[in-house]
Structures are given as C-alpha cells and as structure tokens.
Amino acid sequence: MSKYLLIESRDPFESRDTEFLVQTATDLRHRGHEVVVFLVQNGVLAGRQSAKGSYLGQLASAGVTVLADNFSIRERGIKPVELQAGIKLSGIEELVDALMQKNTKAIWH
C-alpha cells in the first residue's frame, strides 16, 4: 500500500472546499493506505479546540494521522494546549522527510 501525505494550508472557514480533503483522506484510509494530513499556514486554524465545525474529528475517527506545523501554530498565537485531541505537533523538517519516503504521494491543498 502507498502512503498519502495531504498538506492543508487553507483556512477551512474561508475556503469551503476542505470537504475534498476529508473525503479524499477518509476514502484512501478506508482502502488501506496510510494517510497523514499535515496542517500548515492557515490550515492550523481548524486544529483549535474552539474551532466550531472543524473537520479534523472525522479524520481522527477514520484513522488518519493529523500533524500541525509548530511554526504555523506559534505564528497564529495558538498554544499547543489549545489544539484538539489527537493532533500532533510537527516541524517542517518532518514534512520534508515524509515527502522523501518511498511510495509517498503528496497532495497540497
């Protein structure tokens, strides 16, 4: 099976097409692929506990790994304790490493 890395940089509250990300990630996971969603830039805004209507709970329940860029979190004034359960902090260097792994397919959204 392949590994899919979906990179979300958009604010889900400004861009209504985040449903694409949820549907694609969950479909790939249900087909047995390893799926990681990496939140970067304004994509981290969906990771806040106070973010009403966030799609991240659906991803976690489907078995998708959700990572949030620690620099993007800091730049937006979000504290790690304010993140939803199940979201792991990560650095951009980990994203680069993941992109370089064999059989990894990346989709930047």
Biopython code that builds the backbone (N, CA, C, O; Angstrom):
import numpy as np
from Bio.PDB.StructureBuilder import StructureBuilder

atoms = [
    (1, "MET", "N", (0.827, -1.183, 0.000)),
    (1, "MET", "CA", (0.000, 0.000, 0.000)),
    (1, "MET", "C", (0.875, 1.252, 0.000)),
    (1, "MET", "O", (2.026, 1.235, 0.436)),
    (2, "SER", "N", (0.301, 2.310, -0.493)),
    (2, "SER", "CA", (1.014, 3.584, -0.556)),
    (2, "SER", "C", (0.754, 4.419, 0.681)),
    (2, "SER", "O", (-0.163, 4.161, 1.461)),
    (3, "LYS", "N", (1.585, 5.418, 0.829)),
    (3, "LYS", "CA", (1.399, 6.398, 1.881)),
    (3, "LYS", "C", (1.001, 7.708, 1.211)),
    (3, "LYS", "O", (1.636, 8.147, 0.252)),
    (4, "TYR", "N", (-0.046, 8.320, 1.724)),
    (4, "TYR", "CA", (-0.514, 9.587, 1.180)),
    (4, "TYR", "C", (-0.292, 10.684, 2.207)),
    (4, "TYR", "O", (-0.608, 10.526, 3.386)),
    (5, "LEU", "N", (0.247, 11.781, 1.746)),
    (5, "LEU", "CA", (0.512, 12.942, 2.572)),
    (5, "LEU", "C", (-0.288, 14.102, 1.994)),
    (5, "LEU", "O", (0.029, 14.612, 0.919)),
    (6, "LEU", "N", (-1.318, 14.511, 2.709)),
    (6, "LEU", "CA", (-2.152, 15.621, 2.273)),
    (6, "LEU", "C", (-1.774, 16.844, 3.091)),
    (6, "LEU", "O", (-1.851, 16.829, 4.319)),
    (7, "ILE", "N", (-1.369, 17.891, 2.411)),
    (7, "ILE", "CA", (-0.905, 19.104, 3.069)),
    (7, "ILE", "C", (-2.007, 20.154, 2.935)),
    (7, "ILE", "O", (-2.375, 20.558, 1.832)),
    (8, "GLU", "N", (-2.519, 20.581, 4.085)),
    (8, "GLU", "CA", (-3.612, 21.558, 4.093)),
    (8, "GLU", "C", (-3.091, 22.904, 4.569)),
    (8, "GLU", "O", (-2.646, 23.046, 5.709)),
    (9, "SER", "N", (-3.152, 23.897, 3.677)),
    (9, "SER", "CA", (-2.656, 25.235, 4.012)),
    (9, "SER", "C", (-3.777, 26.266, 4.082)),
    (9, "SER", "O", (-3.531, 27.424, 4.420)),
    (10, "ARG", "N", (-4.981, 25.867, 3.772)),
    (10, "ARG", "CA", (-6.093, 26.826, 3.723)),
    (10, "ARG", "C", (-6.883, 26.853, 5.023)),
    (10, "ARG", "O", (-7.022, 25.845, 5.715)),
    (11, "ASP", "N", (-7.391, 28.029, 5.328)),
    (11, "ASP", "CA", (-8.295, 28.210, 6.453)),
    (11, "ASP", "C", (-9.636, 27.591, 6.062)),
    (11, "ASP", "O", (-10.262, 28.051, 5.107)),
    (12, "PRO", "N", (-10.087, 26.570, 6.770)),
    (12, "PRO", "CA", (-11.322, 25.892, 6.379)),
    (12, "PRO", "C", (-12.556, 26.764, 6.544)),
    (12, "PRO", "O", (-13.624, 26.418, 6.039)),
    (13, "PHE", "N", (-12.433, 27.876, 7.233)),
    (13, "PHE", "CA", (-13.570, 28.744, 7.452)),
    (13, "PHE", "C", (-13.653, 29.835, 6.388)),
    (13, "PHE", "O", (-14.635, 30.576, 6.329)),
    (14, "GLU", "N", (-12.626, 29.932, 5.551)),
    (14, "GLU", "CA", (-12.644, 30.836, 4.400)),
    (14, "GLU", "C", (-12.791, 30.073, 3.094)),
    (14, "GLU", "O", (-13.289, 30.607, 2.104)),
    (15, "SER", "N", (-12.362, 28.843, 3.100)),
    (15, "SER", "CA", (-12.373, 28.019, 1.894)),
    (15, "SER", "C", (-13.294, 26.821, 2.127)),
    (15, "SER", "O", (-13.007, 25.974, 2.973)),
    (16, "ARG", "N", (-14.372, 26.748, 1.399)),
    (16, "ARG", "CA", (-15.371, 25.706, 1.613)),
    (16, "ARG", "C", (-15.001, 24.368, 0.968)),
    (16, "ARG", "O", (-15.757, 23.404, 1.092)),
    (17, "ASP", "N", (-13.881, 24.289, 0.298)),
    (17, "ASP", "CA", (-13.547, 23.035, -0.377)),
    (17, "ASP", "C", (-12.708, 22.096, 0.480)),
    (17, "ASP", "O", (-12.081, 21.178, -0.048)),
    (18, "THR", "N", (-12.684, 22.311, 1.792)),
    (18, "THR", "CA", (-11.973, 21.382, 2.658)),
    (18, "THR", "C", (-12.682, 20.031, 2.726)),
    (18, "THR", "O", (-12.099, 19.047, 3.181)),
    (19, "GLU", "N", (-13.935, 19.982, 2.276)),
    (19, "GLU", "CA", (-14.643, 18.700, 2.205)),
    (19, "GLU", "C", (-13.897, 17.735, 1.284)),
    (19, "GLU", "O", (-13.926, 16.522, 1.491)),
    (20, "PHE", "N", (-13.226, 18.283, 0.264)),
    (20, "PHE", "CA", (-12.401, 17.469, -0.624)),
    (20, "PHE", "C", (-11.335, 16.737, 0.179)),
    (20, "PHE", "O", (-11.104, 15.545, -0.022)),
    (21, "LEU", "N", (-10.693, 17.452, 1.082)),
    (21, "LEU", "CA", (-9.626, 16.868, 1.893)),
    (21, "LEU", "C", (-10.171, 15.747, 2.766)),
    (21, "LEU", "O", (-9.586, 14.666, 2.827)),
    (22, "VAL", "N", (-11.282, 15.997, 3.439)),
    (22, "VAL", "CA", (-11.880, 14.993, 4.324)),
    (22, "VAL", "C", (-12.270, 13.753, 3.531)),
    (22, "VAL", "O", (-11.941, 12.634, 3.925)),
    (23, "GLN", "N", (-12.961, 13.943, 2.433)),
    (23, "GLN", "CA", (-13.424, 12.816, 1.630)),
    (23, "GLN", "C", (-12.257, 12.022, 1.056)),
    (23, "GLN", "O", (-12.258, 10.791, 1.102)),
    (24, "THR", "N", (-11.274, 12.713, 0.523)),
    (24, "THR", "CA", (-10.122, 12.035, -0.072)),
    (24, "THR", "C", (-9.337, 11.266, 0.985)),
    (24, "THR", "O", (-8.999, 10.099, 0.786)),
    (25, "ALA", "N", (-9.048, 11.917, 2.104)),
    (25, "ALA", "CA", (-8.261, 11.269, 3.158)),
    (25, "ALA", "C", (-8.987, 10.050, 3.724)),
    (25, "ALA", "O", (-8.372, 8.998, 3.900)),
    (26, "THR", "N", (-10.272, 10.172, 4.008)),
    (26, "THR", "CA", (-11.002, 9.038, 4.590)),
    (26, "THR", "C", (-11.168, 7.913, 3.579)),
    (26, "THR", "O", (-11.070, 6.741, 3.944)),
    (27, "ASP", "N", (-11.418, 8.244, 2.317)),
    (27, "ASP", "CA", (-11.529, 7.198, 1.283)),
    (27, "ASP", "C", (-10.217, 6.427, 1.141)),
    (27, "ASP", "O", (-10.219, 5.198, 1.063)),
    (28, "LEU", "N", (-9.113, 7.145, 1.110)),
    (28, "LEU", "CA", (-7.807, 6.483, 0.993)),
    (28, "LEU", "C", (-7.526, 5.602, 2.201)),
    (28, "LEU", "O", (-6.997, 4.500, 2.061)),
    (29, "ARG", "N", (-7.876, 6.083, 3.373)),
    (29, "ARG", "CA", (-7.644, 5.303, 4.599)),
    (29, "ARG", "C", (-8.500, 4.044, 4.607)),
    (29, "ARG", "O", (-8.028, 2.971, 4.985)),
    (30, "HIS", "N", (-9.755, 4.172, 4.191)),
    (30, "HIS", "CA", (-10.647, 3.006, 4.144)),
    (30, "HIS", "C", (-10.181, 1.970, 3.128)),
    (30, "HIS", "O", (-10.537, 0.796, 3.230)),
    (31, "ARG", "N", (-9.392, 2.395, 2.156)),
    (31, "ARG", "CA", (-8.831, 1.459, 1.166)),
    (31, "ARG", "C", (-7.522, 0.844, 1.645)),
    (31, "ARG", "O", (-6.868, 0.112, 0.902)),
    (32, "GLY", "N", (-7.142, 1.139, 2.879)),
    (32, "GLY", "CA", (-5.982, 0.502, 3.470)),
    (32, "GLY", "C", (-4.680, 1.262, 3.362)),
    (32, "GLY", "O", (-3.640, 0.762, 3.790)),
    (33, "HIS", "N", (-4.710, 2.449, 2.807)),
    (33, "HIS", "CA", (-3.488, 3.247, 2.682)),
    (33, "HIS", "C", (-3.190, 3.978, 3.993)),
    (33, "HIS", "O", (-4.095, 4.277, 4.772)),
    (34, "GLU", "N", (-1.921, 4.257, 4.216)),
    (34, "GLU", "CA", (-1.532, 5.105, 5.332)),
    (34, "GLU", "C", (-1.738, 6.549, 4.893)),
    (34, "GLU", "O", (-1.265, 6.952, 3.830)),
    (35, "VAL", "N", (-2.440, 7.323, 5.704)),
    (35, "VAL", "CA", (-2.760, 8.705, 5.339)),
    (35, "VAL", "C", (-2.365, 9.645, 6.466)),
    (35, "VAL", "O", (-2.706, 9.433, 7.629)),
    (36, "VAL", "N", (-1.634, 10.691, 6.089)),
    (36, "VAL", "CA", (-1.237, 11.735, 7.024)),
    (36, "VAL", "C", (-1.721, 13.066, 6.458)),
    (36, "VAL", "O", (-1.509, 13.365, 5.282)),
    (37, "VAL", "N", (-2.373, 13.859, 7.304)),
    (37, "VAL", "CA", (-2.742, 15.226, 6.943)),
    (37, "VAL", "C", (-1.829, 16.147, 7.735)),
    (37, "VAL", "O", (-1.772, 16.083, 8.963)),
    (38, "PHE", "N", (-1.116, 17.002, 7.016)),
    (38, "PHE", "CA", (-0.189, 17.946, 7.636)),
    (38, "PHE", "C", (-0.786, 19.336, 7.507)),
    (38, "PHE", "O", (-0.954, 19.844, 6.399)),
    (39, "LEU", "N", (-1.106, 19.953, 8.641)),
    (39, "LEU", "CA", (-1.675, 21.299, 8.663)),
    (39, "LEU", "C", (-0.548, 22.316, 8.714)),
    (39, "LEU", "O", (0.341, 22.232, 9.561)),
    (40, "VAL", "N", (-0.592, 23.270, 7.806)),
    (40, "VAL", "CA", (0.446, 24.295, 7.731)),
    (40, "VAL", "C", (-0.235, 25.628, 7.395)),
    (40, "VAL", "O", (-1.358, 25.650, 6.891)),
    (41, "GLN", "N", (0.435, 26.703, 7.670)),
    (41, "GLN", "CA", (-0.075, 28.050, 7.431)),
    (41, "GLN", "C", (-1.464, 28.188, 8.068)),
    (41, "GLN", "O", (-1.634, 27.809, 9.227)),
    (42, "ASN", "N", (-2.456, 28.717, 7.351)),
    (42, "ASN", "CA", (-3.785, 28.909, 7.931)),
    (42, "ASN", "C", (-4.563, 27.607, 8.113)),
    (42, "ASN", "O", (-5.636, 27.612, 8.716)),
    (43, "GLY", "N", (-4.051, 26.522, 7.612)),
    (43, "GLY", "CA", (-4.696, 25.229, 7.819)),
    (43, "GLY", "C", (-4.729, 24.832, 9.282)),
    (43, "GLY", "O", (-5.583, 24.043, 9.687)),
    (44, "VAL", "N", (-3.800, 25.371, 10.094)),
    (44, "VAL", "CA", (-3.761, 25.027, 11.516)),
    (44, "VAL", "C", (-4.943, 25.601, 12.283)),
    (44, "VAL", "O", (-5.224, 25.154, 13.395)),
    (45, "LEU", "N", (-5.639, 26.574, 11.722)),
    (45, "LEU", "CA", (-6.761, 27.189, 12.427)),
    (45, "LEU", "C", (-7.870, 26.184, 12.721)),
    (45, "LEU", "O", (-8.610, 26.350, 13.692)),
    (46, "ALA", "N", (-7.994, 25.165, 11.915)),
    (46, "ALA", "CA", (-9.010, 24.131, 12.151)),
    (46, "ALA", "C", (-8.653, 23.252, 13.337)),
    (46, "ALA", "O", (-9.506, 22.520, 13.838)),
    (47, "GLY", "N", (-7.413, 23.310, 13.795)),
    (47, "GLY", "CA", (-6.959, 22.452, 14.871)),
    (47, "GLY", "C", (-7.288, 22.941, 16.267)),
    (47, "GLY", "O", (-7.091, 22.215, 17.241)),
    (48, "ARG", "N", (-7.785, 24.157, 16.377)),
    (48, "ARG", "CA", (-8.108, 24.695, 17.703)),
    (48, "ARG", "C", (-9.333, 23.990, 18.284)),
    (48, "ARG", "O", (-10.266, 23.651, 17.555)),
    (49, "GLN", "N", (-9.323, 23.775, 19.581)),
    (49, "GLN", "CA", (-10.478, 23.180, 20.255)),
    (49, "GLN", "C", (-11.721, 24.040, 20.074)),
    (49, "GLN", "O", (-12.838, 23.523, 20.019)),
    (50, "SER", "N", (-11.528, 25.340, 19.982)),
    (50, "SER", "CA", (-12.656, 26.260, 19.855)),
    (50, "SER", "C", (-13.161, 26.400, 18.417)),
    (50, "SER", "O", (-14.111, 27.143, 18.171)),
    (51, "ALA", "N", (-12.547, 25.702, 17.475)),
    (51, "ALA", "CA", (-12.940, 25.812, 16.064)),
    (51, "ALA", "C", (-14.221, 25.008, 15.820)),
    (51, "ALA", "O", (-14.184, 23.788, 15.666)),
    (52, "LYS", "N", (-15.331, 25.703, 15.791)),
    (52, "LYS", "CA", (-16.619, 25.037, 15.586)),
    (52, "LYS", "C", (-16.739, 24.579, 14.132)),
    (52, "LYS", "O", (-16.382, 25.315, 13.212)),
    (53, "GLY", "N", (-17.232, 23.385, 13.936)),
    (53, "GLY", "CA", (-17.408, 22.863, 12.584)),
    (53, "GLY", "C", (-16.137, 22.330, 11.961)),
    (53, "GLY", "O", (-16.090, 22.115, 10.750)),
    (54, "SER", "N", (-15.107, 22.113, 12.757)),
    (54, "SER", "CA", (-13.852, 21.595, 12.228)),
    (54, "SER", "C", (-14.035, 20.154, 11.743)),
    (54, "SER", "O", (-14.772, 19.371, 12.342)),
    (55, "TYR", "N", (-13.368, 19.831, 10.676)),
    (55, "TYR", "CA", (-13.442, 18.506, 10.062)),
    (55, "TYR", "C", (-12.440, 17.515, 10.643)),
    (55, "TYR", "O", (-12.461, 16.341, 10.275)),
    (56, "LEU", "N", (-11.578, 17.952, 11.525)),
    (56, "LEU", "CA", (-10.473, 17.112, 11.979)),
    (56, "LEU", "C", (-10.929, 15.910, 12.802)),
    (56, "LEU", "O", (-10.266, 14.873, 12.791)),
    (57, "GLY", "N", (-12.029, 16.029, 13.501)),
    (57, "GLY", "CA", (-12.551, 14.896, 14.256)),
    (57, "GLY", "C", (-12.919, 13.738, 13.346)),
    (57, "GLY", "O", (-12.728, 12.578, 13.711)),
    (58, "GLN", "N", (-13.444, 14.038, 12.167)),
    (58, "GLN", "CA", (-13.785, 12.998, 11.192)),
    (58, "GLN", "C", (-12.534, 12.262, 10.743)),
    (58, "GLN", "O", (-12.549, 11.043, 10.570)),
    (59, "LEU", "N", (-11.454, 13.002, 10.554)),
    (59, "LEU", "CA", (-10.214, 12.375, 10.105)),
    (59, "LEU", "C", (-9.658, 11.446, 11.175)),
    (59, "LEU", "O", (-9.242, 10.325, 10.880)),
    (60, "ALA", "N", (-9.654, 11.914, 12.406)),
    (60, "ALA", "CA", (-9.121, 11.099, 13.504)),
    (60, "ALA", "C", (-9.925, 9.818, 13.671)),
    (60, "ALA", "O", (-9.355, 8.749, 13.889)),
    (61, "SER", "N", (-11.244, 9.922, 13.569)),
    (61, "SER", "CA", (-12.075, 8.723, 13.735)),
    (61, "SER", "C", (-11.898, 7.742, 12.581)),
    (61, "SER", "O", (-12.204, 6.558, 12.728)),
    (62, "ALA", "N", (-11.410, 8.216, 11.437)),
    (62, "ALA", "CA", (-11.160, 7.345, 10.288)),
    (62, "ALA", "C", (-9.769, 6.722, 10.345)),
    (62, "ALA", "O", (-9.428, 5.896, 9.498)),
    (63, "GLY", "N", (-8.956, 7.113, 11.343)),
    (63, "GLY", "CA", (-7.616, 6.553, 11.457)),
    (63, "GLY", "C", (-6.551, 7.324, 10.713)),
    (63, "GLY", "O", (-5.457, 6.811, 10.479)),
    (64, "VAL", "N", (-6.861, 8.556, 10.338)),
    (64, "VAL", "CA", (-5.904, 9.412, 9.640)),
    (64, "VAL", "C", (-5.047, 10.131, 10.684)),
    (64, "VAL", "O", (-5.570, 10.656, 11.667)),
    (65, "THR", "N", (-3.745, 10.154, 10.469)),
    (65, "THR", "CA", (-2.832, 10.885, 11.345)),
    (65, "THR", "C", (-2.881, 12.361, 10.983)),
    (65, "THR", "O", (-2.779, 12.720, 9.810)),
    (66, "VAL", "N", (-3.038, 13.222, 11.994)),
    (66, "VAL", "CA", (-3.091, 14.674, 11.761)),
    (66, "VAL", "C", (-1.916, 15.328, 12.487)),
    (66, "VAL", "O", (-1.766, 15.201, 13.702)),
    (67, "LEU", "N", (-1.094, 16.025, 11.717)),
    (67, "LEU", "CA", (0.056, 16.745, 12.245)),
    (67, "LEU", "C", (-0.144, 18.239, 12.012)),
    (67, "LEU", "O", (-0.731, 18.637, 11.006)),
    (68, "ALA", "N", (0.341, 19.062, 12.932)),
    (68, "ALA", "CA", (0.254, 20.511, 12.789)),
    (68, "ALA", "C", (1.655, 21.110, 12.890)),
    (68, "ALA", "O", (2.429, 20.777, 13.787)),
    (69, "ASP", "N", (1.956, 21.987, 11.963)),
    (69, "ASP", "CA", (3.258, 22.645, 11.923)),
    (69, "ASP", "C", (3.411, 23.569, 13.126)),
    (69, "ASP", "O", (2.612, 24.487, 13.316)),
    (70, "ASN", "N", (4.439, 23.324, 13.936)),
    (70, "ASN", "CA", (4.614, 24.106, 15.160)),
    (70, "ASN", "C", (4.904, 25.582, 14.883)),
    (70, "ASN", "O", (4.509, 26.435, 15.678)),
    (71, "PHE", "N", (5.574, 25.906, 13.789)),
    (71, "PHE", "CA", (5.831, 27.306, 13.449)),
    (71, "PHE", "C", (4.532, 28.016, 13.101)),
    (71, "PHE", "O", (4.304, 29.141, 13.545)),
    (72, "SER", "N", (3.678, 27.372, 12.312)),
    (72, "SER", "CA", (2.392, 27.968, 11.934)),
    (72, "SER", "C", (1.504, 28.178, 13.151)),
    (72, "SER", "O", (0.779, 29.170, 13.230)),
    (73, "ILE", "N", (1.559, 27.255, 14.092)),
    (73, "ILE", "CA", (0.790, 27.371, 15.334)),
    (73, "ILE", "C", (1.248, 28.617, 16.109)),
    (73, "ILE", "O", (0.431, 29.437, 16.528)),
    (74, "ARG", "N", (2.549, 28.738, 16.286)),
    (74, "ARG", "CA", (3.093, 29.888, 17.038)),
    (74, "ARG", "C", (2.776, 31.210, 16.351)),
    (74, "ARG", "O", (2.405, 32.182, 17.008)),
    (75, "GLU", "N", (2.922, 31.247, 15.028)),
    (75, "GLU", "CA", (2.687, 32.485, 14.282)),
    (75, "GLU", "C", (1.244, 32.956, 14.379)),
    (75, "GLU", "O", (0.974, 34.143, 14.192)),
    (76, "ARG", "N", (0.318, 32.062, 14.665)),
    (76, "ARG", "CA", (-1.095, 32.417, 14.770)),
    (76, "ARG", "C", (-1.566, 32.524, 16.214)),
    (76, "ARG", "O", (-2.762, 32.631, 16.486)),
    (77, "GLY", "N", (-0.612, 32.493, 17.130)),
    (77, "GLY", "CA", (-0.919, 32.695, 18.536)),
    (77, "GLY", "C", (-1.684, 31.549, 19.178)),
    (77, "GLY", "O", (-2.384, 31.746, 20.171)),
    (78, "ILE", "N", (-1.552, 30.354, 18.617)),
    (78, "ILE", "CA", (-2.231, 29.176, 19.165)),
    (78, "ILE", "C", (-1.254, 28.440, 20.068)),
    (78, "ILE", "O", (-0.125, 28.148, 19.671)),
    (79, "LYS", "N", (-1.689, 28.146, 21.269)),
    (79, "LYS", "CA", (-0.860, 27.376, 22.200)),
    (79, "LYS", "C", (-1.115, 25.890, 21.973)),
    (79, "LYS", "O", (-2.237, 25.506, 21.643)),
    (80, "PRO", "N", (-0.110, 25.056, 22.139)),
    (80, "PRO", "CA", (-0.293, 23.610, 21.943)),
    (80, "PRO", "C", (-1.445, 23.024, 22.765)),
    (80, "PRO", "O", (-2.111, 22.093, 22.311)),
    (81, "VAL", "N", (-1.685, 23.551, 23.958)),
    (81, "VAL", "CA", (-2.780, 23.026, 24.787)),
    (81, "VAL", "C", (-4.149, 23.381, 24.223)),
    (81, "VAL", "O", (-5.154, 22.816, 24.654)),
    (82, "GLU", "N", (-4.209, 24.302, 23.270)),
    (82, "GLU", "CA", (-5.472, 24.709, 22.655)),
    (82, "GLU", "C", (-5.851, 23.820, 21.470)),
    (82, "GLU", "O", (-6.931, 23.975, 20.898)),
    (83, "LEU", "N", (-4.968, 22.892, 21.101)),
    (83, "LEU", "CA", (-5.242, 22.021, 19.959)),
    (83, "LEU", "C", (-6.206, 20.901, 20.341)),
    (83, "LEU", "O", (-6.257, 20.471, 21.493)),
    (84, "GLN", "N", (-6.957, 20.445, 19.367)),
    (84, "GLN", "CA", (-7.855, 19.309, 19.571)),
    (84, "GLN", "C", (-7.047, 18.061, 19.910)),
    (84, "GLN", "O", (-5.892, 17.913, 19.510)),
    (85, "ALA", "N", (-7.680, 17.184, 20.649)),
    (85, "ALA", "CA", (-7.042, 15.908, 20.996)),
    (85, "ALA", "C", (-6.702, 15.150, 19.717)),
    (85, "ALA", "O", (-7.463, 15.164, 18.750)),
    (86, "GLY", "N", (-5.566, 14.500, 19.729)),
    (86, "GLY", "CA", (-5.164, 13.677, 18.589)),
    (86, "GLY", "C", (-4.301, 14.381, 17.566)),
    (86, "GLY", "O", (-3.730, 13.724, 16.696)),
    (87, "ILE", "N", (-4.186, 15.695, 17.641)),
    (87, "ILE", "CA", (-3.323, 16.429, 16.719)),
    (87, "ILE", "C", (-1.923, 16.473, 17.325)),
    (87, "ILE", "O", (-1.740, 16.852, 18.482)),
    (88, "LYS", "N", (-0.953, 16.082, 16.528)),
    (88, "LYS", "CA", (0.432, 16.063, 16.991)),
    (88, "LYS", "C", (1.191, 17.234, 16.385)),
    (88, "LYS", "O", (1.047, 17.533, 15.200)),
    (89, "LEU", "N", (1.995, 17.889, 17.201)),
    (89, "LEU", "CA", (2.846, 18.961, 16.690)),
    (89, "LEU", "C", (3.999, 18.363, 15.901)),
    (89, "LEU", "O", (4.523, 17.301, 16.235)),
    (90, "SER", "N", (4.373, 19.062, 14.861)),
    (90, "SER", "CA", (5.432, 18.581, 13.994)),
    (90, "SER", "C", (6.169, 19.782, 13.421)),
    (90, "SER", "O", (5.675, 20.909, 13.466)),
    (91, "GLY", "N", (7.338, 19.533, 12.892)),
    (91, "GLY", "CA", (8.103, 20.589, 12.254)),
    (91, "GLY", "C", (8.138, 20.394, 10.745)),
    (91, "GLY", "O", (7.851, 19.313, 10.230)),
    (92, "ILE", "N", (8.490, 21.450, 10.066)),
    (92, "ILE", "CA", (8.530, 21.395, 8.607)),
    (92, "ILE", "C", (9.581, 20.383, 8.129)),
    (92, "ILE", "O", (9.457, 19.819, 7.041)),
    (93, "GLU", "N", (10.624, 20.158, 8.956)),
    (93, "GLU", "CA", (11.640, 19.181, 8.572)),
    (93, "GLU", "C", (11.047, 17.767, 8.521)),
    (93, "GLU", "O", (11.474, 16.946, 7.710)),
    (94, "GLU", "N", (10.077, 17.486, 9.375)),
    (94, "GLU", "CA", (9.400, 16.190, 9.333)),
    (94, "GLU", "C", (8.542, 16.055, 8.075)),
    (94, "GLU", "O", (8.401, 14.966, 7.518)),
    (95, "LEU", "N", (7.976, 17.172, 7.640)),
    (95, "LEU", "CA", (7.221, 17.160, 6.387)),
    (95, "LEU", "C", (8.145, 16.841, 5.220)),
    (95, "LEU", "O", (7.801, 16.036, 4.355)),
    (96, "VAL", "N", (9.304, 17.462, 5.195)),
    (96, "VAL", "CA", (10.272, 17.197, 4.124)),
    (96, "VAL", "C", (10.706, 15.733, 4.147)),
    (96, "VAL", "O", (10.782, 15.086, 3.103)),
    (97, "ASP", "N", (10.991, 15.216, 5.341)),
    (97, "ASP", "CA", (11.367, 13.804, 5.459)),
    (97, "ASP", "C", (10.254, 12.894, 4.944)),
    (97, "ASP", "O", (10.525, 11.920, 4.241)),
    (98, "ALA", "N", (9.015, 13.204, 5.287)),
    (98, "ALA", "CA", (7.882, 12.388, 4.841)),
    (98, "ALA", "C", (7.738, 12.430, 3.324)),
    (98, "ALA", "O", (7.410, 11.421, 2.700)),
    (99, "LEU", "N", (7.980, 13.581, 2.738)),
    (99, "LEU", "CA", (7.884, 13.710, 1.276)),
    (99, "LEU", "C", (8.930, 12.868, 0.556)),
    (99, "LEU", "O", (8.724, 12.451, -0.583)),
    (100, "MET", "N", (10.049, 12.621, 1.223)),
    (100, "MET", "CA", (11.140, 11.889, 0.601)),
    (100, "MET", "C", (11.028, 10.371, 0.759)),
    (100, "MET", "O", (11.816, 9.631, 0.170)),
    (101, "GLN", "N", (10.066, 9.905, 1.543)),
    (101, "GLN", "CA", (9.919, 8.470, 1.751)),
    (101, "GLN", "C", (9.401, 7.789, 0.489)),
    (101, "GLN", "O", (8.595, 8.342, -0.259)),
    (102, "LYS", "N", (9.883, 6.592, 0.283)),
    (102, "LYS", "CA", (9.490, 5.800, -0.872)),
    (102, "LYS", "C", (7.985, 5.518, -0.830)),
    (102, "LYS", "O", (7.415, 5.306, 0.240)),
    (103, "ASN", "N", (7.359, 5.517, -1.988)),
    (103, "ASN", "CA", (5.925, 5.234, -2.160)),
    (103, "ASN", "C", (5.015, 6.242, -1.482)),
    (103, "ASN", "O", (3.877, 5.917, -1.143)),
    (104, "THR", "N", (5.501, 7.470, -1.279)),
    (104, "THR", "CA", (4.673, 8.519, -0.700)),
    (104, "THR", "C", (4.164, 9.420, -1.811)),
    (104, "THR", "O", (4.923, 9.907, -2.648)),
    (105, "LYS", "N", (2.872, 9.621, -1.790)),
    (105, "LYS", "CA", (2.232, 10.518, -2.762)),
    (105, "LYS", "C", (1.720, 11.733, -1.996)),
    (105, "LYS", "O", (1.038, 11.595, -0.981)),
    (106, "ALA", "N", (2.050, 12.911, -2.487)),
    (106, "ALA", "CA", (1.674, 14.144, -1.796)),
    (106, "ALA", "C", (0.629, 14.915, -2.583)),
    (106, "ALA", "O", (0.663, 14.975, -3.813)),
    (107, "ILE", "N", (-0.304, 15.507, -1.838)),
    (107, "ILE", "CA", (-1.315, 16.393, -2.414)),
    (107, "ILE", "C", (-1.320, 17.655, -1.574)),
    (107, "ILE", "O", (-1.598, 17.609, -0.375)),
    (108, "TRP", "N", (-1.011, 18.791, -2.205)),
    (108, "TRP", "CA", (-1.015, 20.059, -1.494)),
    (108, "TRP", "C", (-2.341, 20.733, -1.784)),
    (108, "TRP", "O", (-2.700, 20.957, -2.941)),
    (109, "HIS", "N", (-3.057, 21.051, -0.735)),
    (109, "HIS", "CA", (-4.394, 21.634, -0.894)),
    (109, "HIS", "C", (-4.420, 23.004, -0.265)),
    (109, "HIS", "O", (-5.453, 23.673, -0.286)),
]
sb = StructureBuilder()
sb.init_structure("model")
sb.init_model(0)
sb.init_chain("A")
sb.init_seg("    ")
for serial, (resi, resn, name, xyz) in enumerate(atoms, 1):
    if name == "N":
        sb.init_residue(resn, " ", resi, " ")
    sb.init_atom(name, np.array(xyz, "f"), 0.0, 1.0, " ", f" {name:<3s}", serial, name[0])
structure = sb.get_structure()
